[in-house]
C-alpha cells in the first residue's frame, strides 16, 4: 500500500513537470515572434515561417506599389543574383524619408549668407572638444597616419581634419537609416533620382560584401557612410583595406584613414606643395572687387600688380590660386587657395568646407606640438 502511494506521488510529479515545460516554451517563442515582426505591424504569434513567406513574397510598406522600385528589385535579382524575398524584406521595412522628423544640423540652423557667415560655420566644427578629440585620434592612430602619409603623400593633419569635420572622430556616423534615405531619394522623383538609384545599388552590394543588414546601417541625410562619410559609389571607388584584414570597412578607423588618403591621392593631391591656403591682404574691410570661391583661378602676379592683393606671409607656391572670401562679422578675410586646397573641395564642393578642414587640421597639428 505504501509502495503504491509513493509510485502515484512520483508519477504526479513527473506529469506536473512535463506540463510546466510545455507551458514555458511557447511563451518564449511568442515573445521572439512579436519582437521580430512588430516593426512591420504583425503581432500574430503563431506559424512564423508561414507569416514570413506571405509577407515577403511581395513588396509591402511605404513603397508597396512603387513600380520603379519593383523594376529595381528585378534588376538586382537578375544582374547581381540577390534573393528576391530578401530584397522584399529590406524594402518593406524602408520608410519614406520625407516623413521622418529630421533634426536641424548646426549648419542648416545657423549659417546663412551675410555678415558673420564664416564665424557661424566655423563654430560648428572647430571648437575645443572637437580639437581635443582630434588630438586623441591622432595619438591613437599615429602609426597608421604615418603609413598613409608615406604611401599616398597626404599629410596626416588633413586626413585627421576630414574625419573631424565629417563625423567628429566617429562620435556621429549619421542619424538616419541609409535604406530610408536612398530609397526615398531614388524612387520618389528626386531631381537627382538617377544618381541616388546608382548609390542604392552600390549600397546593397557593399552591405552584402560586409555581411551587414541594410535596414540597420545609419548615415547622413544623403546616405553617406563611415568615418569619412563616403557615398556608396565613392566607397567602391576609393575604399582600401588599410589594416589588411581582408575587408574594406570604413567604420574601421584604420581603413578610413587609408581610404581618405587614397581619395585625395586619386583626386590630384600634390605632395610637393607645402601650402594649402595663405591669408591675403587687400585694401578695405569688405571685398567685392573680384569673383571669389574654390572654383576661381587667378595668376598671383596679376592679383599683386593689378589688384594689390598679395599674401600676408611668404608663399612658396607659384601656381594659380583660388580667391577665397570668408565673411566675418565686421570684415572679410581673403585667402589664396593652392592646388591642394582645390583637391580638398572635391570632397565637398564648398569654400567654407575646404577652409574648415584646413583650419581644424592646422589647429590640431599646432596643439600636438
C-alpha positions as CSV (number, residue, x, y, z in Angstrom):
1,X,0.0,0.0,0.0
2,X,2.8,2.4,1.0
3,X,4.7,1.5,-2.3
4,X,1.6,2.3,-4.4
5,X,1.2,5.7,-2.8
6,X,4.9,6.5,-3.4
7,X,4.6,5.4,-7.0
8,X,1.4,7.6,-7.5
9,X,3.2,10.6,-6.0
10,X,6.2,10.2,-8.2
11,X,4.0,9.8,-11.3
12,X,2.1,13.0,-10.4
13,X,5.4,15.0,-10.0
14,X,6.6,13.8,-13.4
15,X,3.3,14.8,-15.1
16,X,3.4,18.2,-13.4
17,X,7.0,18.8,-14.6
18,X,6.1,17.9,-18.1
19,X,3.1,20.2,-18.2
20,X,5.2,23.0,-16.8
21,X,7.8,22.6,-19.5
22,X,5.1,22.8,-22.2
23,X,3.7,26.0,-20.8
24,X,7.0,27.8,-20.7
25,X,8.3,27.1,-24.2
26,X,5.5,28.7,-26.2
27,X,5.8,31.9,-24.2
28,X,9.5,32.3,-25.2
29,X,8.7,31.7,-28.8
30,X,5.7,34.1,-28.6
31,X,7.9,36.9,-27.3
32,X,10.5,36.4,-30.0
33,X,7.9,36.4,-32.8
34,X,6.3,39.6,-31.5
35,X,9.6,41.4,-31.4
36,X,10.6,40.2,-34.8
37,X,7.5,41.4,-36.7
38,X,6.3,44.4,-34.5
39,X,8.2,46.9,-36.8
40,X,6.0,45.9,-39.8
41,X,2.7,45.7,-37.9
42,X,2.5,41.9,-37.4
43,X,1.5,40.7,-34.0
44,X,0.4,37.1,-34.8
45,X,2.5,34.8,-32.6
46,X,2.0,31.5,-34.4
47,X,3.2,30.0,-37.7
48,X,6.4,32.1,-38.0
49,X,7.5,30.6,-41.3
50,X,4.1,30.9,-43.0
51,X,3.9,34.6,-42.0
52,X,7.4,35.4,-43.2
53,X,6.7,33.8,-46.6
54,X,3.4,35.6,-47.1
55,X,4.9,39.0,-46.1
56,X,8.0,38.8,-48.3
57,X,6.6,37.2,-51.4
58,X,5.6,40.7,-52.3
59,X,6.7,44.2,-51.5
60,X,5.0,45.9,-48.5
61,X,5.2,49.1,-46.6
62,X,5.6,52.7,-47.8
63,X,6.9,51.7,-51.3
64,X,4.5,48.8,-51.8
65,X,3.2,49.9,-55.3
66,X,6.2,51.8,-56.5
67,X,6.8,50.5,-60.0
68,X,10.4,51.9,-60.1
69,X,11.3,50.0,-57.0
70,X,9.8,46.8,-58.3
71,X,11.9,47.2,-61.5
72,X,14.9,48.0,-59.4
73,X,14.4,44.8,-57.4
74,X,14.1,42.8,-60.7
75,X,17.4,44.3,-61.9
76,X,19.3,43.5,-58.6
77,X,18.0,39.9,-58.8
78,X,18.9,39.4,-62.5
79,X,22.2,41.3,-62.5
80,X,23.6,40.5,-59.1
81,X,21.7,37.4,-58.1
82,X,20.1,38.9,-54.9
83,X,17.4,36.9,-53.3
84,X,14.0,38.4,-54.2
85,X,12.4,37.7,-50.9
86,X,15.3,39.2,-49.1
87,X,15.1,42.4,-51.1
88,X,11.3,42.5,-50.5
89,X,12.1,42.2,-46.7
90,X,14.6,45.1,-46.9
91,X,12.4,47.4,-48.9
92,X,9.2,46.5,-47.0
93,X,10.9,48.0,-43.9
94,X,12.1,51.1,-45.7
95,X,10.3,54.2,-44.7
96,X,9.6,57.4,-46.7
97,X,12.4,59.7,-45.5
98,X,10.3,62.8,-46.2
99,X,8.0,61.8,-43.3
100,X,10.8,61.1,-40.8
101,X,11.4,64.0,-38.4
102,X,14.8,65.5,-39.1
103,X,17.0,67.2,-36.5
104,X,18.3,70.5,-37.7
105,X,22.1,70.5,-38.1
106,X,24.4,73.1,-36.8
107,X,25.0,74.4,-40.3
108,X,21.4,74.4,-41.5
109,X,20.0,76.1,-38.4
110,X,22.7,78.9,-38.0
111,X,24.5,79.5,-41.2
112,X,23.1,81.9,-43.8
113,X,24.5,84.4,-46.2
114,X,25.6,87.7,-44.8
115,X,27.8,89.1,-42.1
116,X,29.4,86.5,-39.9
117,X,28.7,83.5,-42.2
118,X,32.2,82.1,-41.6
119,X,32.1,82.6,-37.9
120,X,28.9,80.5,-37.6
121,X,30.1,77.8,-40.0
122,X,33.5,77.6,-38.2
123,X,31.8,77.2,-34.8
124,X,30.0,74.1,-36.0
125,X,33.3,72.2,-36.4
126,X,36.2,74.0,-34.8
127,X,35.6,74.0,-31.1
128,X,37.6,72.9,-28.1
129,X,36.1,69.4,-27.6
130,X,36.5,68.5,-31.3
131,X,40.1,69.7,-31.2
132,X,40.8,67.5,-28.2
133,X,39.1,64.6,-30.0
134,X,41.3,65.2,-33.0
135,X,44.5,65.2,-30.8
136,X,43.4,61.9,-29.2
137,X,42.6,60.3,-32.5
138,X,45.9,61.3,-34.0
139,X,47.8,59.9,-30.9
140,X,45.9,56.7,-31.1
141,X,46.4,56.1,-34.8
142,X,49.7,57.8,-35.2
143,X,51.4,54.8,-36.9
144,X,48.5,54.3,-39.3
145,X,48.5,58.0,-40.2
146,X,52.3,58.0,-40.8
147,X,52.0,55.0,-43.0
148,X,49.2,56.7,-45.0
149,X,51.3,59.8,-45.4
150,X,54.2,57.7,-46.7
151,X,52.1,55.6,-49.1
152,X,49.9,58.3,-50.5
153,X,51.8,61.6,-49.9
154,X,48.9,63.2,-47.9
155,X,49.9,64.9,-44.6
156,X,48.3,63.3,-41.6
157,X,46.7,66.6,-40.4
158,X,44.4,66.8,-43.4
159,X,43.2,63.2,-43.0
160,X,42.5,64.0,-39.3
161,X,40.8,67.2,-40.4
162,X,38.4,65.4,-42.7
163,X,37.4,62.9,-40.1
164,X,36.8,65.7,-37.6
165,X,34.6,67.6,-39.9
166,X,32.6,64.6,-41.2
167,X,31.9,62.6,-38.0
168,X,33.7,64.3,-35.1
169,X,36.1,61.3,-34.9
170,X,33.4,58.7,-35.0
171,X,31.0,60.2,-32.5
172,X,28.4,60.8,-35.2
173,X,28.2,58.4,-38.1
174,X,24.7,59.8,-39.0
175,X,21.3,59.8,-37.5
176,X,19.2,58.3,-40.4
177,X,18.9,54.8,-41.9
178,X,20.6,54.8,-45.2
179,X,18.0,52.5,-46.7
180,X,15.3,55.1,-46.0
181,X,17.3,58.0,-47.4
182,X,18.4,56.3,-50.6
183,X,15.1,54.5,-51.4
184,X,13.2,57.8,-50.9
185,X,15.6,59.9,-53.0
186,X,15.9,57.4,-55.8
187,X,12.3,56.2,-56.1
188,X,10.2,59.3,-55.4
189,X,11.1,61.7,-58.1
190,X,14.0,63.5,-56.5
191,X,15.7,65.8,-59.0
192,X,18.8,63.6,-58.7
193,X,16.9,60.3,-58.7
194,X,19.3,58.7,-61.2
195,X,22.3,59.5,-59.1
196,X,20.6,58.1,-55.9
197,X,19.5,54.9,-57.7
198,X,23.1,54.2,-58.6
199,X,24.0,54.9,-54.9
200,X,21.3,52.5,-53.7
201,X,22.6,49.7,-56.0
202,X,26.1,50.1,-54.7
203,X,24.9,50.4,-51.1
204,X,23.2,47.0,-51.3
205,X,26.4,45.5,-52.8
206,X,28.5,46.9,-50.0
207,X,26.2,45.5,-47.3
208,X,26.2,42.1,-48.9
209,X,30.1,42.1,-49.1
210,X,30.4,43.2,-45.5
211,X,27.6,41.0,-44.2
212,X,25.5,44.0,-43.0
213,X,21.8,44.2,-42.7
214,X,20.9,47.3,-44.9
215,X,18.0,48.1,-42.6
216,X,20.3,48.8,-39.7
217,X,23.1,50.9,-41.3
218,X,23.0,54.6,-40.3
219,X,24.3,57.5,-42.3
220,X,23.8,61.1,-43.3
221,X,20.8,62.8,-45.0
222,X,22.5,62.0,-48.3
223,X,23.3,58.4,-47.5
224,X,27.0,58.8,-46.7
225,X,28.8,56.1,-44.7
226,X,31.5,55.6,-42.2
227,X,34.2,57.7,-40.6
228,X,34.8,59.6,-43.8
229,X,31.2,59.8,-44.9
230,X,31.8,58.3,-48.3
231,X,28.8,57.9,-50.6
232,X,28.5,54.3,-51.7
233,X,29.9,55.0,-55.1
234,X,33.0,56.6,-53.5
235,X,33.2,53.7,-51.1
236,X,33.5,51.3,-54.0
237,X,36.0,53.5,-55.9
238,X,38.3,54.7,-53.1
239,X,37.9,52.4,-50.1
240,X,41.0,50.4,-49.3
241,X,41.8,47.5,-46.8
242,X,44.4,49.5,-45.0
243,X,44.7,47.2,-42.0
244,X,44.9,44.1,-44.2
245,X,42.2,42.1,-42.6
246,X,40.5,41.2,-45.9
247,X,37.7,43.7,-45.6
248,X,37.3,47.3,-46.7
249,X,35.4,48.6,-43.7
250,X,35.0,52.4,-43.5
251,X,33.6,52.1,-39.9
252,X,37.1,50.9,-39.0
253,X,39.4,53.9,-38.3
254,X,42.5,52.4,-40.0
255,X,40.6,51.5,-43.2
256,X,39.1,55.0,-43.1
257,X,42.5,56.7,-42.8
258,X,43.9,54.8,-45.8
259,X,40.7,55.4,-47.8
260,X,40.7,59.1,-47.3
261,X,44.4,59.4,-48.2
262,X,43.7,57.3,-51.3
263,X,40.8,59.6,-52.2
264,X,43.0,62.7,-52.1
265,X,45.8,61.0,-54.0
266,X,43.5,59.9,-56.8
267,X,41.9,63.4,-56.9
268,X,45.3,65.0,-57.6
269,X,46.9,65.8,-54.2
270,X,50.4,67.1,-54.8
271,X,52.8,66.1,-52.0
272,X,55.4,68.6,-53.2
273,X,53.1,71.6,-52.5
274,X,53.6,72.5,-48.8
275,X,50.9,75.2,-48.6
276,X,47.1,74.7,-48.7
277,X,45.9,78.2,-48.1
278,X,47.6,81.5,-47.2
279,X,45.9,84.7,-45.9
280,X,46.0,87.6,-48.2
281,X,45.8,91.4,-47.6
282,X,43.8,93.9,-49.6
283,X,42.5,97.5,-49.1
284,X,39.3,97.9,-47.2
285,X,37.1,95.8,-44.9
286,X,34.6,94.1,-47.4
287,X,35.9,92.6,-50.6
288,X,33.7,92.9,-53.7
289,X,36.2,93.6,-56.4
290,X,36.6,90.1,-57.9
291,X,34.7,86.8,-58.1
292,X,35.7,84.5,-55.2
293,X,35.3,80.8,-54.4
294,X,37.1,77.5,-54.7
295,X,36.4,77.3,-58.5
296,X,38.3,80.6,-59.2
297,X,41.9,80.6,-60.5
298,X,44.0,83.7,-60.6
299,X,47.6,84.5,-61.5
300,X,49.4,85.6,-58.4
301,X,51.3,88.1,-60.5
302,X,48.1,89.8,-61.8
303,X,46.5,89.8,-58.3
304,X,49.5,91.5,-56.9
305,X,50.2,94.0,-59.8
306,X,46.7,94.9,-60.9
307,X,44.6,94.4,-57.8
308,X,47.1,95.0,-55.0
309,X,46.2,91.6,-53.4
310,X,49.2,89.7,-52.0
311,X,49.9,87.1,-49.4
312,X,50.4,88.3,-45.8
313,X,53.3,85.8,-45.3
314,X,55.9,84.4,-47.7
315,X,54.3,82.0,-50.2
316,X,56.4,79.3,-51.9
317,X,53.6,78.1,-54.2
318,X,53.8,79.8,-57.6
319,X,50.8,78.3,-59.4
320,X,47.3,79.8,-59.9
321,X,45.3,80.4,-56.8
322,X,41.7,80.3,-55.8
323,X,40.5,83.6,-54.2
324,X,38.5,82.6,-51.1
325,X,36.4,85.1,-49.1
326,X,35.4,84.4,-45.6
327,X,32.6,86.7,-44.5
328,X,33.1,87.6,-40.9
329,X,31.0,89.8,-38.6
330,X,33.0,93.1,-39.2
331,X,35.1,92.4,-42.2
332,X,36.0,89.9,-45.0
333,X,39.1,87.6,-44.7
334,X,40.7,86.9,-48.1
335,X,42.7,83.7,-48.6
336,X,44.7,82.3,-51.5
337,X,44.0,78.7,-52.0
338,X,46.6,76.5,-53.7
339,X,46.1,73.4,-55.9
340,X,45.8,71.2,-52.8
341,X,43.0,73.5,-51.4
342,X,41.0,72.7,-54.5
343,X,41.7,69.0,-54.0
344,X,40.1,69.3,-50.5
345,X,37.0,70.9,-52.0
346,X,36.5,67.8,-54.3
347,X,35.4,66.1,-51.1
348,X,32.7,68.7,-50.6
349,X,32.1,71.4,-53.1
350,X,32.3,74.4,-50.7
351,X,34.9,77.0,-50.0
352,X,33.7,77.1,-46.4
353,X,34.1,73.3,-46.1
354,X,37.7,73.5,-47.5
355,X,38.7,76.2,-45.1
356,X,37.1,74.4,-42.1
357,X,39.2,71.2,-42.9
358,X,42.3,73.4,-43.3
359,X,41.8,75.3,-40.1
360,X,40.9,72.3,-38.0
361,X,43.9,70.4,-39.4
362,X,46.3,73.2,-38.7
363,X,45.0,73.8,-35.2
364,X,45.2,70.1,-34.2
365,X,48.7,69.9,-35.6
366,X,49.8,73.0,-33.7
367,X,48.3,71.8,-30.4
368,X,50.1,68.4,-30.7
369,X,53.3,70.5,-30.9
